[in-house]
């Protein structure tokens, strides 16, 4: 238990550093013009935002193959629909196209987890709602392999506020709501630990 606590606190402190420097991740611009996405390749991190911005012509940005757990998209990019933003939520290679301009207009980017952060091997499609919390938060994910899972709430100083869940899980869907007793408003971290791997989600308690 002591070893797990040290691992989580160390991880939490790393997240504090990342959150301080870029609480929302970085934003990358892709210009959309006649027959070209510019740039049409890129390497980003999970949590970054990709923004397609119209320059000229009538196009779409349409996903054409995304990693497991990522959301698909298809939107117009023209003089009436001048931008589209997409937050990266899963690691892997993303392919996208402009439907009216095929086969000439395609693009792709690769997303990886930040250094020191990885997706738990037995969890996919993690959803936390709402992200602005009053008293209850819902956590949903798919369990791919049996294993012991911990879900803890931490503040940005690395202090554990509450253990929401600590138990063995078996393959299937995990979907539960947790009560958060009234505490100081601010930014907190939900940290999910599976074995030696961790995944965090930021929530705001108001």
Secondary structure, 3 states (H helix, E strand, C coil): CHHHHHHHHHHHHHHHHHHHHCCCCCEEEEEEECCEEECCCCEEECCCEEEEEECCCCEEEEECCCCCCCCCCEEEECCCCCEEEEECCCCEEEEEECHHHCCCCEEEEEEECCCCCCCCCCEEEEEEECCEECCEEEEEEEECCCEEEEEEEEECCCCEEEEEEEEEECCEEEEEEEECCCCCCEEEEEEEEECCEEEEEEEEEC
